[in-house]
Amino acid sequence: MKLENVKAQMRKGVLEYCILSLLSKADAYASDIIAELKSVQMIVVEGTLYPLLTRLKNDELLSYRWEESSQGPPRKYYALTDKGSAFLQELDQSWSQLVVSVAKIQQKN
């Protein structure tokens, strides 16, 4: 088993949660989301992000609006919906429980 493959799967598993968390703080353009994720060493490419944003929008967890840009075409800004906020709260609880469980397992070793 290759370590990089396992690490990539772990990142993919939390990517949706991270995106929702970022958008709970402020609406964002896709490039801004990628930059925020990269700033914390979660490397994501557009080919991964856009399908995920589309799925989250189709699930009514995100909405978007177009804004004019001074540097080119209009930009699509994503925002968390009320349903997305409620979903994020559930993920927050699940994440907290998961962290506690993993910490307990690590302490046993």
The 8 nearest C-alpha neighbors of each residue, nearest first, counted from 0:
[[1, 2, 4, 5, 3, 6, 8, 7],
 [2, 0, 4, 3, 5, 6, 7, 8],
 [1, 3, 5, 4, 6, 0, 7, 8],
 [2, 4, 6, 5, 1, 7, 8, 0],
 [5, 3, 7, 6, 2, 1, 8, 0],
 [6, 4, 8, 2, 7, 3, 9, 1],
 [5, 7, 3, 9, 8, 4, 2, 10],
 [8, 6, 4, 10, 9, 5, 3, 11],
 [9, 7, 11, 5, 10, 6, 12, 4],
 [8, 10, 6, 12, 7, 11, 5, 13],
 [11, 9, 7, 12, 8, 13, 14, 6],
 [12, 10, 8, 14, 9, 13, 7, 15],
 [11, 13, 9, 10, 14, 8, 15, 16],
 [12, 14, 16, 10, 11, 15, 17, 9],
 [13, 15, 17, 11, 16, 12, 10, 18],
 [16, 14, 18, 17, 13, 19, 12, 51],
 [15, 17, 13, 19, 14, 18, 20, 90],
 [18, 16, 20, 14, 15, 19, 21, 13],
 [19, 17, 21, 15, 20, 16, 14, 22],
 [18, 20, 22, 16, 21, 17, 23, 15],
 [19, 21, 17, 23, 18, 22, 16, 24],
 [22, 20, 18, 23, 19, 24, 17, 25],
 [21, 23, 25, 19, 24, 26, 20, 79],
 [22, 24, 20, 21, 25, 79, 19, 84],
 [23, 25, 22, 21, 20, 26, 19, 79],
 [26, 24, 22, 23, 27, 21, 78, 79],
 [27, 25, 78, 22, 77, 76, 24, 28],
 [28, 26, 76, 77, 31, 25, 32, 29],
 [27, 29, 76, 31, 30, 75, 77, 32],
 [30, 28, 32, 31, 33, 27, 76, 75],
 [31, 29, 33, 32, 28, 34, 27, 45],
 [32, 30, 34, 28, 29, 33, 27, 35],
 [31, 33, 29, 35, 30, 34, 36, 27],
 [32, 34, 30, 36, 31, 35, 37, 43],
 [35, 33, 31, 37, 32, 36, 38, 30],
 [36, 34, 38, 32, 37, 33, 31, 39],
 [35, 37, 41, 33, 38, 34, 39, 32],
 [36, 38, 40, 42, 41, 34, 39, 35],
 [37, 39, 35, 36, 40, 34, 41, 42],
 [38, 40, 37, 36, 41, 35, 42, 34],
 [39, 41, 37, 38, 42, 36, 35, 43],
 [42, 40, 36, 37, 39, 43, 10, 38],
 [41, 43, 37, 40, 36, 44, 33, 39],
 [44, 42, 33, 41, 47, 48, 45, 36],
 [43, 45, 46, 47, 48, 42, 33, 49],
 [44, 46, 48, 47, 49, 43, 33, 29],
 [45, 47, 44, 48, 49, 50, 43, 51],
 [48, 46, 45, 44, 49, 50, 43, 51],
 [47, 49, 45, 51, 50, 46, 52, 44],
 [48, 50, 52, 51, 45, 47, 46, 53],
 [51, 49, 53, 52, 48, 47, 54, 46],
 [50, 52, 54, 48, 49, 53, 55, 47],
 [53, 51, 49, 55, 54, 50, 56, 48],
 [54, 52, 50, 56, 51, 55, 57, 49],
 [53, 55, 57, 51, 56, 52, 58, 50],
 [54, 56, 58, 52, 60, 53, 57, 61],
 [57, 55, 61, 59, 53, 58, 54, 60],
 [56, 58, 54, 59, 55, 53, 60, 61],
 [57, 59, 55, 56, 60, 54, 61, 53],
 [60, 58, 56, 57, 61, 55, 82, 62],
 [83, 59, 61, 55, 80, 82, 58, 56],
 [62, 60, 56, 79, 80, 59, 78, 55],
 [61, 63, 78, 77, 56, 80, 79, 59],
 [64, 62, 77, 76, 78, 75, 61, 65],
 [63, 65, 76, 75, 66, 77, 62, 74],
 [64, 66, 75, 74, 73, 76, 67, 63],
 [67, 65, 74, 73, 68, 75, 64, 76],
 [66, 68, 73, 74, 69, 65, 72, 71],
 [67, 69, 73, 70, 71, 72, 66, 74],
 [68, 70, 71, 67, 72, 73, 66, 74],
 [71, 69, 68, 72, 73, 67, 74, 66],
 [70, 72, 68, 69, 73, 67, 74, 66],
 [71, 73, 68, 74, 67, 70, 69, 66],
 [74, 72, 67, 68, 66, 65, 71, 75],
 [75, 73, 66, 65, 76, 67, 68, 72],
 [74, 76, 65, 64, 28, 63, 66, 77],
 [77, 75, 28, 27, 63, 64, 26, 65],
 [76, 78, 63, 27, 26, 62, 28, 61],
 [79, 77, 26, 62, 61, 63, 22, 80],
 [78, 80, 61, 83, 22, 23, 60, 84],
 [79, 81, 83, 61, 82, 60, 84, 62],
 [82, 80, 84, 83, 85, 79, 60, 86],
 [81, 83, 85, 80, 84, 60, 86, 59],
 [60, 84, 82, 80, 86, 81, 79, 85],
 [85, 83, 87, 81, 86, 82, 80, 88],
 [84, 86, 88, 82, 87, 83, 81, 89],
 [85, 87, 83, 89, 84, 88, 82, 90],
 [88, 86, 90, 84, 89, 85, 83, 91],
 [89, 87, 91, 85, 90, 86, 84, 92],
 [88, 90, 86, 92, 87, 91, 93, 85],
 [89, 91, 87, 93, 92, 88, 94, 86],
 [92, 90, 88, 94, 89, 93, 87, 95],
 [91, 93, 95, 89, 90, 94, 96, 88],
 [92, 94, 90, 96, 95, 91, 97, 89],
 [93, 95, 97, 91, 96, 92, 90, 98],
 [94, 96, 92, 98, 97, 93, 91, 99],
 [95, 97, 93, 99, 94, 98, 100, 92],
 [96, 98, 94, 100, 99, 95, 93, 101],
 [99, 97, 95, 101, 100, 96, 102, 94],
 [98, 100, 102, 96, 97, 101, 103, 95],
 [101, 99, 97, 103, 102, 98, 96, 104],
 [100, 102, 104, 98, 103, 99, 97, 105],
 [101, 103, 105, 99, 100, 104, 98, 106],
 [104, 102, 100, 106, 101, 105, 99, 107],
 [103, 105, 101, 107, 102, 106, 100, 108],
 [104, 106, 102, 107, 103, 108, 101, 100],
 [107, 105, 103, 104, 108, 102, 101, 100],
 [106, 108, 104, 105, 103, 102, 101, 100],
 [107, 106, 105, 104, 103, 102, 101, 100]]
